[in-house]
């Protein structure tokens, strides 16, 4: 997926969300702030990493963008 344009941003989780990878689950809680990546101009999901297998994915309705850190 690294050939697609992406946006890296500092975000705040606004709703409870549980995400899974083949390696485990992660629970995101409202108020939690972290750096995430969104793929493509129309992407609606935020990823914790560039790697598909290990990234936790959070829907856009659960994320508030605080600061755009860069685009590629």
Secondary structure, DSSP 8 states (H G I E B T S, - for coil): -TTS-EEEEEEEE-S-EEEEETTEEEEE-TT-EEEEEEESTT--EEESSS-TTT--EEEGGGEEEEEEEEE-
